[in-house]
């Protein structure tokens, strides 16, 4: 069976992360890599419990460096320590993705393993603010206008990535949420296939870590798409 690794960047996690990790451990991951991106000391017990869970390893950033840098830390670990891994799956730590979403992407990876697979969230459901839904549509349209590729959810953190793409992904700029957009722009420039799967509804949680890996400021997102285009 092909070996796949889960990579999860984390800042100030909720207790629910532990149960989510337990669910991920029921799947056929070679390893689950958690990157603690400089969380406050009061969250350390959560990471200590995770360390005792199945196939998990916790990598530590002493200070918060941003989601993009945390992902690159995980990518570098795979290249250095996991030679038999064929691909990885990045997953959000704060309830954005359900285990069913993860299973859906892994199942489809059997067919679309030659490119990057995005788990695209549904912004058009009850509970999602109107401005957020409209902002995502504008961002998606702008991305298409600039890159000629329709991306439903440019900021999704649920992504299947073949291992052979990691060397260039380590060179993609952006230490925070802008890394997500820059990754897509770089993949398009390299003519790497990008596949999209519709997953569950967008889940916006009202807590202090919302902004770590959910972009709700669409003005900043649109600015970042334009910046990614000028860089590509």
C-alpha positions as a Python dict, from the first residue, in 0.01 Angstrom:
ca = {
    (1, 'X'): (0, 0, 0),
    (2, 'X'): (130, 348, -86),
    (3, 'X'): (246, 544, 218),
    (4, 'X'): (81, 881, 278),
    (5, 'X'): (157, 1127, 558),
    (6, 'X'): (-80, 1379, 719),
    (7, 'X'): (65, 1725, 786),
    (8, 'X'): (-123, 1950, 1029),
    (9, 'X'): (-7, 2303, 1118),
    (10, 'X'): (-143, 2407, 1458),
    (11, 'X'): (-169, 2726, 1661),
    (12, 'X'): (-343, 2728, 2001),
    (13, 'X'): (-552, 2414, 1940),
    (14, 'X'): (-891, 2328, 2082),
    (15, 'X'): (-931, 2007, 2283),
    (16, 'X'): (-1128, 1870, 1988),
    (17, 'X'): (-798, 1827, 1803),
    (18, 'X'): (-724, 1521, 2016),
    (19, 'X'): (-1039, 1339, 1908),
    (20, 'X'): (-978, 1439, 1547),
    (21, 'X'): (-625, 1295, 1565),
    (22, 'X'): (-772, 973, 1707),
    (23, 'X'): (-999, 955, 1402),
    (24, 'X'): (-708, 1014, 1165),
    (25, 'X'): (-520, 731, 1335),
    (26, 'X'): (-786, 489, 1212),
    (27, 'X'): (-684, 568, 853),
    (28, 'X'): (-382, 429, 669),
    (29, 'X'): (-139, 714, 729),
    (30, 'X'): (227, 627, 761),
    (31, 'X'): (266, 912, 1009),
    (32, 'X'): (76, 1218, 1131),
    (33, 'X'): (300, 1524, 1159),
    (34, 'X'): (179, 1804, 1384),
    (35, 'X'): (360, 2137, 1365),
    (36, 'X'): (309, 2337, 1683),
    (37, 'X'): (356, 2687, 1547),
    (38, 'X'): (452, 2863, 1870),
    (39, 'X'): (129, 2796, 2062),
    (40, 'X'): (88, 2951, 2408),
    (41, 'X'): (222, 2739, 2698),
    (42, 'X'): (-128, 2663, 2828),
    (43, 'X'): (-190, 2448, 2520),
    (44, 'X'): (110, 2224, 2583),
    (45, 'X'): (-96, 1948, 2757),
    (46, 'X'): (-287, 1900, 2432),
    (47, 'X'): (35, 1846, 2240),
    (48, 'X'): (168, 1613, 2510),
    (49, 'X'): (-141, 1397, 2477),
    (50, 'X'): (-114, 1398, 2099),
    (51, 'X'): (245, 1275, 2124),
    (52, 'X'): (114, 960, 2290),
    (53, 'X'): (-139, 902, 2012),
    (54, 'X'): (-67, 637, 1752),
    (55, 'X'): (159, 748, 1468),
    (56, 'X'): (194, 1113, 1568),
    (57, 'X'): (503, 1328, 1592),
    (58, 'X'): (498, 1692, 1707),
    (59, 'X'): (746, 1939, 1556),
    (60, 'X'): (792, 2264, 1746),
    (61, 'X'): (831, 2627, 1640),
    (62, 'X'): (951, 2833, 1937),
    (63, 'X'): (761, 3137, 1809),
    (64, 'X'): (459, 3169, 1584),
    (65, 'X'): (593, 3182, 1229),
    (66, 'X'): (278, 3141, 1020),
    (67, 'X'): (95, 2860, 846),
    (68, 'X'): (316, 2867, 535),
    (69, 'X'): (635, 2826, 731),
    (70, 'X'): (477, 2553, 943),
    (71, 'X'): (385, 2360, 629),
    (72, 'X'): (739, 2389, 495),
    (73, 'X'): (870, 2254, 826),
    (74, 'X'): (651, 1947, 774),
    (75, 'X'): (758, 1913, 411),
    (76, 'X'): (1125, 1924, 503),
    (77, 'X'): (1075, 1659, 770),
    (78, 'X'): (919, 1425, 514),
    (79, 'X'): (1209, 1471, 273),
    (80, 'X'): (1463, 1413, 549),
    (81, 'X'): (1302, 1135, 752),
    (82, 'X'): (1039, 951, 547),
    (83, 'X'): (1198, 815, 228),
    (84, 'X'): (915, 571, 152),
    (85, 'X'): (637, 829, 157),
    (86, 'X'): (473, 885, -182),
    (87, 'X'): (242, 1174, -91),
    (88, 'X'): (107, 1388, 190),
    (89, 'X'): (-224, 1534, 292),
    (90, 'X'): (-236, 1875, 460),
    (91, 'X'): (-529, 1906, 700),
    (92, 'X'): (-671, 2190, 910),
    (93, 'X'): (-646, 2156, 1287),
    (94, 'X'): (-942, 2363, 1396),
    (95, 'X'): (-1248, 2175, 1278),
    (96, 'X'): (-1254, 2294, 918),
    (97, 'X'): (-1244, 1937, 788),
    (98, 'X'): (-1433, 1628, 893),
    (99, 'X'): (-1296, 1277, 876),
    (100, 'X'): (-1535, 1211, 585),
    (101, 'X'): (-1366, 1492, 390),
    (102, 'X'): (-1025, 1337, 451),
    (103, 'X'): (-1149, 995, 339),
    (104, 'X'): (-1296, 1146, 22),
    (105, 'X'): (-966, 1305, -80),
    (106, 'X'): (-768, 991, 0),
    (107, 'X'): (-1009, 777, -201),
    (108, 'X'): (-985, 1003, -506),
    (109, 'X'): (-607, 1021, -479),
    (110, 'X'): (-603, 670, -624),
    (111, 'X'): (-716, 827, -952),
    (112, 'X'): (-570, 1179, -940),
    (113, 'X'): (-232, 1105, -784),
    (114, 'X'): (-42, 1288, -1062),
    (115, 'X'): (-136, 1631, -929),
    (116, 'X'): (-252, 1840, -635),
    (117, 'X'): (-603, 1766, -506),
    (118, 'X'): (-797, 2041, -328),
    (119, 'X'): (-1085, 1972, -90),
    (120, 'X'): (-1307, 2270, -180),
    (121, 'X'): (-1546, 2391, 90),
    (122, 'X'): (-1902, 2503, 23),
    (123, 'X'): (-1940, 2875, 100),
    (124, 'X'): (-2306, 2891, -3),
    (125, 'X'): (-2476, 2737, 299),
    (126, 'X'): (-2670, 2860, 598),
    (127, 'X'): (-2443, 3003, 865),
    (128, 'X'): (-2181, 3137, 627),
    (129, 'X'): (-2186, 3521, 633),
    (130, 'X'): (-2308, 3680, 311),
    (131, 'X'): (-1991, 3889, 278),
    (132, 'X'): (-1779, 3576, 310),
    (133, 'X'): (-1970, 3393, 37),
    (134, 'X'): (-1955, 3692, -198),
    (135, 'X'): (-1589, 3753, -117),
    (136, 'X'): (-1499, 3397, -206),
    (137, 'X'): (-1682, 3426, -539),
    (138, 'X'): (-1493, 3746, -619),
    (139, 'X'): (-1160, 3586, -520),
    (140, 'X'): (-1235, 3280, -733),
    (141, 'X'): (-1328, 3495, -1034),
    (142, 'X'): (-1017, 3708, -997),
    (143, 'X'): (-797, 3400, -974),
    (144, 'X'): (-953, 3271, -1297),
    (145, 'X'): (-905, 3607, -1469),
    (146, 'X'): (-536, 3615, -1381),
    (147, 'X'): (-438, 3248, -1401),
    (148, 'X'): (-706, 3103, -1636),
    (149, 'X'): (-784, 2833, -1381),
    (150, 'X'): (-1112, 2819, -1190),
    (151, 'X'): (-1039, 2748, -823),
    (152, 'X'): (-1349, 2713, -606),
    (153, 'X'): (-1170, 2758, -274),
    (154, 'X'): (-823, 2913, -303),
    (155, 'X'): (-758, 2895, 72),
    (156, 'X'): (-859, 2540, 153),
    (157, 'X'): (-615, 2367, 386),
    (158, 'X'): (-716, 2018, 275),
    (159, 'X'): (-469, 1933, -1),
    (160, 'X'): (-321, 1611, -137),
    (161, 'X'): (33, 1670, -263),
    (162, 'X'): (261, 1412, -430),
    (163, 'X'): (601, 1390, -263),
    (164, 'X'): (787, 1474, -584),
    (165, 'X'): (648, 1827, -562),
    (166, 'X'): (803, 1903, -222),
    (167, 'X'): (1139, 2033, -343),
    (168, 'X'): (986, 2324, -532),
    (169, 'X'): (717, 2376, -267),
    (170, 'X'): (994, 2446, -15),
    (171, 'X'): (1094, 2741, -233),
    (172, 'X'): (745, 2892, -263),
    (173, 'X'): (739, 3220, -68),
    (174, 'X'): (493, 3315, 203),
    (175, 'X'): (503, 3241, 572),
    (176, 'X'): (133, 3294, 650),
    (177, 'X'): (-192, 3231, 463),
    (178, 'X'): (-41, 3376, 145),
    (179, 'X'): (150, 3051, 103),
    (180, 'X'): (-174, 2875, 2),
    (181, 'X'): (-231, 3109, -291),
    (182, 'X'): (134, 3117, -391),
    (183, 'X'): (139, 2737, -400),
    (184, 'X'): (-148, 2730, -651),
    (185, 'X'): (10, 3000, -867),
    (186, 'X'): (341, 2814, -873),
    (187, 'X'): (169, 2485, -958),
    (188, 'X'): (-11, 2645, -1251),
    (189, 'X'): (315, 2798, -1373),
    (190, 'X'): (473, 2451, -1361),
    (191, 'X'): (169, 2300, -1540),
    (192, 'X'): (100, 2063, -1252),
    (193, 'X'): (-258, 1932, -1259),
    (194, 'X'): (-491, 2074, -992),
    (195, 'X'): (-802, 1871, -913),
    (196, 'X'): (-1093, 1986, -697),
    (197, 'X'): (-1335, 1786, -485),
    (198, 'X'): (-1639, 1934, -317),
    (199, 'X'): (-1626, 1855, 55),
    (200, 'X'): (-1839, 1964, 350),
    (201, 'X'): (-1965, 2310, 432),
    (202, 'X'): (-1734, 2591, 536),
    (203, 'X'): (-1714, 2582, 915),
    (204, 'X'): (-1635, 2918, 1072),
    (205, 'X'): (-1562, 2885, 1443),
    (206, 'X'): (-1582, 3189, 1669),
    (207, 'X'): (-1256, 3156, 1857),
    (208, 'X'): (-911, 3309, 1879),
    (209, 'X'): (-749, 3080, 1624),
    (210, 'X'): (-993, 3138, 1340),
    (211, 'X'): (-755, 3358, 1142),
    (212, 'X'): (-467, 3111, 1148),
    (213, 'X'): (-591, 2893, 865),
    (214, 'X'): (-924, 3041, 756),
    (215, 'X'): (-910, 3361, 555),
    (216, 'X'): (-1211, 3576, 635),
    (217, 'X'): (-1061, 3909, 529),
    (218, 'X'): (-1137, 3891, 159),
    (219, 'X'): (-972, 4226, 83),
    (220, 'X'): (-642, 4079, 196),
    (221, 'X'): (-710, 3760, 2),
    (222, 'X'): (-780, 3949, -321),
    (223, 'X'): (-465, 4156, -269),
    (224, 'X'): (-269, 3835, -222),
    (225, 'X'): (-404, 3681, -544),
    (226, 'X'): (-287, 3987, -738),
    (227, 'X'): (51, 3970, -564),
    (228, 'X'): (86, 3602, -652),
    (229, 'X'): (16, 3685, -1017),
    (230, 'X'): (281, 3959, -1031),
    (231, 'X'): (532, 3717, -879),
    (232, 'X'): (455, 3428, -1117),
}
